[in-house]
Amino acid sequence: MKILGYIFSFLVFPGFLFSSIMGLLVGWVDRKVTARVQWRVGPPWYQNFVDVVKLLLYKETLIPAGVSAGTFFLMPVLAASSASLVSTIMLMVNAFPKSGFIGDVIVVVYLMIMPSLALMLGGFASANAYASLGASREMKLMLSYELPFILSLVVPIMKSGFAVKFGTIISHQHASGLTIASASGVISFFVMLLCVQAKAGFIPFDMAEAETEIISGPFIEYSGKALGIFKLAKAILTFIIPIFMITLYFGGINFKGWGFITSVLEYVLILVLMILIKNTNPRVRIDQAVRFFWGPLTAFSIIAVVLAYWGF
């Protein structure tokens, strides 16, 4: 029965099915706000659902000539599975902080790398020059943003007594104050915000796809069910990123009374910041992104770590 409970949690709630639905709704909010910023009406709330259902049920899945079929079709599944696991863990530890396990922070960070890795390997397996170029960009981008991302993550870990368990980080913030309420926490928060912007493939760090340059890059040969699963993986990741940041900096999601409204407002704040960054910046080149992440952003993350060590 316990195994069935785990399977249900991963596949239905709070895992793949629930997170997919929420991710597609969050994607609609993104598209709607973007449209308003550009003086357009935007799509109806169900448009993302229609697009994904069309890909999963009605569009043909083509197999390009010369493709490494095993790797090519396994990568969307890997991306969606890892994103679903992240969502399951994050929602469970927020609802039941004691349900986590020692090292769950490390596990989640590892799993959050997998969608980018899957996109990269899928692009290389596509036997397409544009896909390989996009995959190469994704690899360089991933190597650049992971350093400041990990350094910014060190701040809430240090402030919770070097705990690598989400439940302990949440409990420590409730007892000793929120991470975001400190100077190191504020710096770390904004560094991580820019890093997750790249992790989600949002503008200005969408050079791996760059439709106007390399025609969607790693996605160029994907179609039908494979493309639909990739879209779901990205939607799930977009949905869970604000929850990941709320857990680290705002004391987690409060599911009771007015606390839940506060948590929703915190979620909306982070999502709006991501959308604003996306809509107010042009796409940067890959070399500019690498210099940005390894230069000023890494420097700010080191400053945040030093301030956290000093107790600020």
C-alpha positions as a Markdown table, in Angstrom:
| # | Residue | x | y | z |
|---|---|---|---|---|
| 1 | Met | 0.0 | 0.0 | 0.0 |
| 2 | Lys | 2.9 | 2.3 | 0.8 |
| 3 | Ile | 4.3 | 1.7 | -2.7 |
| 4 | Leu | 0.9 | 2.5 | -4.2 |
| 5 | Gly | 0.9 | 5.8 | -2.2 |
| 6 | Tyr | 4.3 | 6.7 | -3.7 |
| 7 | Ile | 3.1 | 6.0 | -7.2 |
| 8 | Phe | -0.1 | 8.0 | -6.7 |
| 9 | Ser | 2.0 | 10.9 | -5.3 |
| 10 | Phe | 4.3 | 10.9 | -8.3 |
| 11 | Leu | 1.8 | 10.3 | -11.1 |
| 12 | Val | -1.3 | 12.1 | -9.8 |
| 13 | Phe | -1.0 | 14.4 | -6.8 |
| 14 | Pro | 1.1 | 16.4 | -6.1 |
| 15 | Gly | 3.2 | 14.9 | -8.9 |
| 16 | Phe | 2.9 | 14.8 | -12.7 |
| 17 | Leu | -0.9 | 15.3 | -13.3 |
| 18 | Phe | -1.4 | 18.1 | -10.8 |
| 19 | Ser | 1.8 | 19.8 | -11.6 |
| 20 | Ser | 1.2 | 19.6 | -15.3 |
| 21 | Ile | -2.2 | 21.3 | -14.9 |
| 22 | Met | -0.8 | 24.0 | -12.6 |
| 23 | Gly | 2.2 | 24.5 | -15.0 |
| 24 | Leu | -0.1 | 25.0 | -18.0 |
| 25 | Leu | -2.1 | 27.5 | -16.0 |
| 26 | Val | 1.0 | 29.4 | -14.9 |
| 27 | Gly | 2.1 | 29.3 | -18.5 |
| 28 | Trp | -1.2 | 31.0 | -19.5 |
| 29 | Val | -0.6 | 33.7 | -16.9 |
| 30 | Asp | 2.8 | 34.3 | -18.4 |
| 31 | Arg | 1.4 | 34.5 | -22.0 |
| 32 | Lys | -1.5 | 36.7 | -20.8 |
| 33 | Val | 0.7 | 39.2 | -19.0 |
| 34 | Thr | 3.2 | 39.2 | -21.9 |
| 35 | Ala | 0.3 | 39.9 | -24.3 |
| 36 | Arg | -0.9 | 42.8 | -22.1 |
| 37 | Val | 2.6 | 44.3 | -22.0 |
| 38 | Gln | 2.7 | 44.2 | -25.8 |
| 39 | Trp | -0.9 | 45.7 | -26.1 |
| 40 | Arg | -2.4 | 42.4 | -27.2 |
| 41 | Val | -5.3 | 40.4 | -25.8 |
| 42 | Gly | -3.6 | 37.1 | -25.3 |
| 43 | Pro | -4.9 | 33.6 | -25.4 |
| 44 | Pro | -7.8 | 32.1 | -23.4 |
| 45 | Trp | -7.0 | 30.2 | -20.3 |
| 46 | Tyr | -7.4 | 26.8 | -21.9 |
| 47 | Gln | -5.1 | 27.5 | -24.9 |
| 48 | Asn | -2.1 | 25.7 | -23.4 |
| 49 | Phe | -4.2 | 22.7 | -22.6 |
| 50 | Val | -5.5 | 22.6 | -26.2 |
| 51 | Asp | -1.9 | 22.9 | -27.6 |
| 52 | Val | -0.6 | 20.0 | -25.4 |
| 53 | Val | -3.5 | 17.7 | -26.0 |
| 54 | Lys | -3.2 | 18.3 | -29.8 |
| 55 | Leu | 0.5 | 17.4 | -29.6 |
| 56 | Leu | -0.1 | 14.3 | -27.4 |
| 57 | Leu | -3.1 | 12.9 | -29.2 |
| 58 | Tyr | -3.4 | 14.2 | -32.8 |
| 59 | Lys | 0.0 | 15.3 | -34.1 |
| 60 | Glu | 2.2 | 12.6 | -35.7 |
| 61 | Thr | 5.5 | 11.8 | -34.0 |
| 62 | Leu | 8.1 | 11.9 | -36.8 |
| 63 | Ile | 11.4 | 10.0 | -36.6 |
| 64 | Pro | 14.2 | 12.1 | -38.4 |
| 65 | Ala | 16.6 | 10.2 | -40.6 |
| 66 | Gly | 19.9 | 9.4 | -38.9 |
| 67 | Val | 18.6 | 10.1 | -35.4 |
| 68 | Ser | 19.7 | 8.1 | -32.4 |
| 69 | Ala | 16.1 | 7.0 | -31.6 |
| 70 | Gly | 16.7 | 5.6 | -28.1 |
| 71 | Thr | 18.3 | 8.7 | -26.8 |
| 72 | Phe | 16.1 | 11.0 | -28.8 |
| 73 | Phe | 12.8 | 9.6 | -27.4 |
| 74 | Leu | 14.0 | 8.9 | -23.9 |
| 75 | Met | 15.1 | 12.5 | -23.2 |
| 76 | Pro | 11.5 | 14.0 | -23.1 |
| 77 | Val | 10.5 | 11.3 | -20.6 |
| 78 | Leu | 13.6 | 12.0 | -18.5 |
| 79 | Ala | 12.9 | 15.8 | -18.5 |
| 80 | Ala | 9.2 | 15.3 | -17.4 |
| 81 | Ser | 10.0 | 12.6 | -14.8 |
| 82 | Ser | 12.7 | 14.7 | -13.1 |
| 83 | Ala | 10.5 | 17.8 | -13.1 |
| 84 | Ser | 7.6 | 15.8 | -11.6 |
| 85 | Leu | 9.9 | 14.4 | -8.9 |
| 86 | Val | 11.0 | 17.9 | -8.0 |
| 87 | Ser | 7.4 | 19.0 | -7.8 |
| 88 | Thr | 6.4 | 16.0 | -5.7 |
| 89 | Ile | 9.2 | 16.6 | -3.2 |
| 90 | Met | 8.8 | 20.4 | -3.0 |
| 91 | Leu | 5.0 | 20.2 | -2.4 |
| 92 | Met | 5.3 | 17.4 | 0.1 |
| 93 | Val | 7.9 | 19.1 | 2.2 |
| 94 | Asn | 5.9 | 22.3 | 2.2 |
| 95 | Ala | 2.7 | 20.5 | 3.2 |
| 96 | Phe | 4.5 | 18.1 | 5.7 |
| 97 | Pro | 7.9 | 19.5 | 6.6 |
| 98 | Lys | 8.8 | 16.3 | 8.5 |
| 99 | Ser | 8.2 | 14.2 | 5.4 |
| 100 | Gly | 11.5 | 15.3 | 3.9 |
| 101 | Phe | 14.8 | 13.4 | 4.2 |
| 102 | Ile | 18.3 | 14.4 | 4.9 |
| 103 | Gly | 19.9 | 15.6 | 1.7 |
| 104 | Asp | 16.6 | 16.4 | -0.1 |
| 105 | Val | 18.0 | 19.8 | -1.0 |
| 106 | Ile | 20.9 | 18.1 | -2.9 |
| 107 | Val | 18.5 | 15.7 | -4.6 |
| 108 | Val | 16.2 | 18.5 | -5.8 |
| 109 | Val | 19.2 | 20.5 | -7.1 |
| 110 | Tyr | 20.4 | 17.4 | -9.0 |
| 111 | Leu | 16.9 | 16.8 | -10.4 |
| 112 | Met | 16.5 | 20.4 | -11.6 |
| 113 | Ile | 19.6 | 19.9 | -13.8 |
| 114 | Met | 18.0 | 17.0 | -15.6 |
| 115 | Pro | 15.6 | 18.9 | -17.9 |
| 116 | Ser | 18.5 | 21.0 | -19.2 |
| 117 | Leu | 20.6 | 17.9 | -19.6 |
| 118 | Ala | 17.8 | 16.1 | -21.4 |
| 119 | Leu | 17.3 | 19.0 | -23.8 |
| 120 | Met | 21.0 | 19.0 | -24.5 |
| 121 | Leu | 21.3 | 15.3 | -25.1 |
| 122 | Gly | 18.1 | 15.2 | -27.2 |
| 123 | Gly | 19.5 | 18.0 | -29.4 |
| 124 | Phe | 22.8 | 16.2 | -29.9 |
| 125 | Ala | 20.8 | 13.0 | -30.8 |
| 126 | Ser | 18.7 | 14.8 | -33.4 |
| 127 | Ala | 21.3 | 14.6 | -36.2 |
| 128 | Asn | 20.4 | 18.2 | -37.1 |
| 129 | Ala | 22.9 | 21.1 | -37.2 |
| 130 | Tyr | 20.5 | 23.6 | -35.7 |
| 131 | Ala | 19.7 | 21.2 | -32.9 |
| 132 | Ser | 23.3 | 20.5 | -32.2 |
| 133 | Leu | 24.1 | 24.2 | -32.1 |
| 134 | Gly | 21.2 | 24.8 | -29.6 |
| 135 | Ala | 22.3 | 21.9 | -27.5 |
| 136 | Ser | 25.9 | 23.3 | -27.4 |
| 137 | Arg | 24.5 | 26.7 | -26.2 |
| 138 | Glu | 22.4 | 24.9 | -23.6 |
| 139 | Met | 25.5 | 23.1 | -22.3 |
| 140 | Lys | 27.5 | 26.3 | -22.0 |
| 141 | Leu | 24.6 | 28.1 | -20.4 |
| 142 | Met | 24.1 | 25.3 | -17.9 |
| 143 | Leu | 27.8 | 25.3 | -17.0 |
| 144 | Ser | 27.7 | 29.1 | -16.5 |
| 145 | Tyr | 24.6 | 29.6 | -14.3 |
| 146 | Glu | 25.1 | 26.5 | -12.0 |
| 147 | Leu | 28.0 | 28.2 | -10.2 |
| 148 | Pro | 26.2 | 31.3 | -8.9 |
| 149 | Phe | 23.0 | 29.2 | -8.4 |
| 150 | Ile | 24.8 | 26.8 | -6.1 |
| 151 | Leu | 26.6 | 29.7 | -4.3 |
| 152 | Ser | 23.3 | 31.5 | -3.8 |
| 153 | Leu | 21.8 | 28.3 | -2.4 |
| 154 | Val | 24.5 | 28.1 | 0.2 |
| 155 | Val | 23.1 | 31.2 | 1.9 |
| 156 | Pro | 19.8 | 29.7 | 3.2 |
| 157 | Ile | 21.7 | 26.5 | 4.0 |
| 158 | Met | 24.2 | 28.4 | 6.1 |
| 159 | Lys | 21.5 | 30.4 | 7.9 |
| 160 | Ser | 19.7 | 27.3 | 8.9 |
| 161 | Gly | 22.8 | 25.8 | 10.6 |
| 162 | Phe | 24.2 | 24.2 | 7.4 |
| 163 | Ala | 21.0 | 22.0 | 7.0 |
| 164 | Val | 20.6 | 20.2 | 3.7 |
| 165 | Lys | 17.0 | 19.3 | 4.5 |
| 166 | Phe | 14.1 | 21.5 | 3.4 |
| 167 | Gly | 12.1 | 20.8 | 6.5 |
| 168 | Thr | 14.9 | 22.1 | 8.7 |
| 169 | Ile | 15.3 | 25.2 | 6.5 |
| 170 | Ile | 11.6 | 25.9 | 6.8 |
| 171 | Ser | 11.5 | 25.3 | 10.6 |
| 172 | His | 14.6 | 27.5 | 11.2 |
| 173 | Gln | 13.1 | 30.4 | 9.3 |
| 174 | His | 9.9 | 30.2 | 11.4 |
| 175 | Ala | 12.0 | 30.2 | 14.5 |
| 176 | Ser | 14.7 | 32.7 | 13.7 |
| 177 | Gly | 13.4 | 34.8 | 10.8 |
| 178 | Leu | 13.1 | 34.6 | 7.1 |
| 179 | Thr | 16.2 | 34.3 | 4.9 |
| 180 | Ile | 14.9 | 37.2 | 2.7 |
| 181 | Ala | 14.9 | 39.5 | 5.8 |
| 182 | Ser | 18.7 | 39.6 | 5.8 |
| 183 | Ala | 21.2 | 41.4 | 3.6 |
| 184 | Ser | 22.8 | 38.2 | 2.4 |
| 185 | Gly | 19.3 | 36.7 | 1.8 |
| 186 | Val | 18.2 | 39.7 | -0.4 |
| 187 | Ile | 21.4 | 39.4 | -2.6 |
| 188 | Ser | 21.2 | 35.7 | -2.8 |
| 189 | Phe | 17.5 | 35.9 | -3.7 |
| 190 | Phe | 18.1 | 38.1 | -6.7 |
| 191 | Val | 21.1 | 36.1 | -7.9 |
| 192 | Met | 19.0 | 32.9 | -7.8 |
| 193 | Leu | 16.1 | 34.7 | -9.5 |
| 194 | Leu | 18.4 | 35.4 | -12.5 |
| 195 | Cys | 19.8 | 31.9 | -12.4 |
| 196 | Val | 16.4 | 30.2 | -12.5 |
| 197 | Gln | 15.4 | 32.5 | -15.4 |
| 198 | Ala | 18.2 | 30.8 | -17.3 |
| 199 | Lys | 17.3 | 27.4 | -15.9 |
| 200 | Ala | 13.7 | 27.8 | -17.2 |
| 201 | Gly | 14.9 | 29.0 | -20.6 |
| 202 | Phe | 13.3 | 32.4 | -20.4 |
| 203 | Ile | 14.4 | 35.5 | -22.1 |
| 204 | Pro | 17.0 | 36.9 | -22.0 |
| 205 | Phe | 18.6 | 33.5 | -21.6 |
| 206 | Asp | 16.7 | 31.6 | -24.3 |
| 207 | Met | 19.6 | 31.5 | -26.8 |
| 208 | Ala | 19.5 | 27.7 | -26.8 |
| 209 | Glu | 16.1 | 27.8 | -28.6 |
| 210 | Ala | 16.3 | 31.2 | -30.3 |
| 211 | Glu | 13.5 | 30.7 | -32.8 |
| 212 | Thr | 14.6 | 33.6 | -35.0 |
| 213 | Glu | 18.2 | 32.4 | -35.2 |
| 214 | Ile | 18.3 | 28.6 | -35.0 |
| 215 | Ile | 14.7 | 27.7 | -35.4 |
| 216 | Ser | 14.0 | 26.4 | -31.9 |
| 217 | Gly | 17.4 | 24.7 | -31.6 |
| 218 | Pro | 17.1 | 21.3 | -29.8 |
| 219 | Phe | 13.3 | 21.2 | -30.4 |
| 220 | Ile | 13.6 | 21.5 | -34.2 |
| 221 | Glu | 13.2 | 17.7 | -34.9 |
| 222 | Tyr | 10.7 | 17.0 | -32.1 |
| 223 | Ser | 7.1 | 16.6 | -32.9 |
| 224 | Gly | 3.9 | 15.0 | -31.6 |
| 225 | Lys | 4.0 | 13.2 | -28.3 |
| 226 | Ala | 7.8 | 13.8 | -27.7 |
| 227 | Leu | 7.4 | 17.5 | -28.2 |
| 228 | Gly | 4.3 | 17.6 | -26.0 |
| 229 | Ile | 6.1 | 15.8 | -23.1 |
| 230 | Phe | 9.0 | 18.3 | -23.4 |
| 231 | Lys | 6.4 | 21.2 | -23.2 |
| 232 | Leu | 4.9 | 19.6 | -20.1 |
| 233 | Ala | 8.3 | 19.3 | -18.5 |
| 234 | Lys | 9.0 | 23.0 | -19.0 |
| 235 | Ala | 5.5 | 23.9 | -17.7 |
| 236 | Ile | 6.1 | 21.8 | -14.5 |
| 237 | Leu | 9.5 | 23.4 | -14.0 |
| 238 | Thr | 8.1 | 26.9 | -14.4 |
| 239 | Phe | 5.3 | 26.1 | -11.9 |
| 240 | Ile | 7.7 | 24.7 | -9.2 |
| 241 | Ile | 10.5 | 27.3 | -9.4 |
| 242 | Pro | 8.6 | 30.0 | -7.4 |
| 243 | Ile | 7.7 | 27.3 | -4.8 |
| 244 | Phe | 11.4 | 26.3 | -4.6 |
| 245 | Met | 12.4 | 30.0 | -3.9 |
| 246 | Ile | 9.5 | 30.5 | -1.4 |
| 247 | Thr | 10.8 | 27.5 | 0.5 |
| 248 | Leu | 14.3 | 28.8 | 0.7 |
| 249 | Tyr | 13.6 | 32.5 | 1.3 |
| 250 | Phe | 10.1 | 33.0 | 2.7 |
| 251 | Gly | 9.7 | 30.1 | 5.1 |
| 252 | Gly | 7.8 | 27.8 | 2.8 |
| 253 | Ile | 4.1 | 27.6 | 1.7 |
| 254 | Asn | 1.6 | 28.1 | 4.5 |
| 255 | Phe | -1.5 | 26.2 | 3.8 |
| 256 | Lys | -3.6 | 27.6 | 6.7 |
| 257 | Gly | -5.9 | 30.6 | 6.7 |
| 258 | Trp | -4.4 | 34.0 | 5.9 |
| 259 | Gly | -0.9 | 32.4 | 5.7 |
| 260 | Phe | -2.0 | 30.7 | 2.5 |
| 261 | Ile | -3.0 | 34.1 | 1.0 |
| 262 | Thr | 0.4 | 35.5 | 1.9 |
| 263 | Ser | 2.1 | 32.5 | 0.3 |
| 264 | Val | 0.0 | 33.0 | -2.9 |
| 265 | Leu | 1.1 | 36.7 | -3.0 |
| 266 | Glu | 4.7 | 35.6 | -2.6 |
| 267 | Tyr | 4.3 | 33.1 | -5.4 |
| 268 | Val | 2.7 | 35.8 | -7.6 |
| 269 | Leu | 5.5 | 38.3 | -6.8 |
| 270 | Ile | 8.2 | 35.8 | -7.9 |
| 271 | Leu | 6.3 | 34.9 | -11.0 |
| 272 | Val | 5.7 | 38.5 | -12.0 |
| 273 | Leu | 9.4 | 39.3 | -11.5 |
| 274 | Met | 10.3 | 36.5 | -13.8 |
| 275 | Ile | 7.8 | 37.7 | -16.4 |
| 276 | Leu | 8.9 | 41.3 | -16.1 |
| 277 | Ile | 12.6 | 40.2 | -16.7 |
| 278 | Lys | 11.4 | 38.2 | -19.7 |
| 279 | Asn | 9.5 | 41.1 | -21.2 |
| 280 | Thr | 11.9 | 44.0 | -20.6 |
| 281 | Asn | 15.2 | 42.5 | -21.9 |
| 282 | Pro | 16.4 | 41.3 | -25.3 |
| 283 | Arg | 18.0 | 38.0 | -25.8 |
| 284 | Val | 21.7 | 38.0 | -25.0 |
| 285 | Arg | 24.5 | 36.1 | -26.8 |
| 286 | Ile | 25.8 | 32.9 | -25.2 |
| 287 | Asp | 29.2 | 34.6 | -24.6 |
| 288 | Gln | 27.5 | 37.5 | -22.9 |
| 289 | Ala | 25.5 | 35.1 | -20.7 |
| 290 | Val | 28.7 | 33.2 | -19.7 |
| 291 | Arg | 30.5 | 36.4 | -18.8 |
| 292 | Phe | 27.5 | 37.7 | -16.9 |
| 293 | Phe | 27.0 | 34.5 | -14.8 |
| 294 | Trp | 30.7 | 33.9 | -14.2 |
| 295 | Gly | 31.4 | 37.6 | -13.6 |
| 296 | Pro | 29.1 | 39.9 | -11.7 |
| 297 | Leu | 26.6 | 37.3 | -10.6 |
| 298 | Thr | 29.2 | 34.9 | -9.2 |
| 299 | Ala | 30.8 | 37.9 | -7.4 |
| 300 | Phe | 27.5 | 38.9 | -5.9 |
| 301 | Ser | 26.8 | 35.3 | -4.8 |
| 302 | Ile | 30.2 | 35.2 | -3.1 |
| 303 | Ile | 29.5 | 38.4 | -1.3 |
| 304 | Ala | 26.2 | 37.0 | -0.1 |
| 305 | Val | 27.9 | 33.9 | 1.2 |
| 306 | Val | 30.5 | 36.0 | 3.1 |
| 307 | Leu | 27.7 | 38.2 | 4.6 |
| 308 | Ala | 25.8 | 35.1 | 5.7 |
| 309 | Tyr | 29.0 | 33.7 | 7.3 |
| 310 | Trp | 29.3 | 37.0 | 9.2 |
| 311 | Gly | 25.7 | 36.8 | 10.3 |
| 312 | Phe | 24.2 | 39.5 | 8.1 |
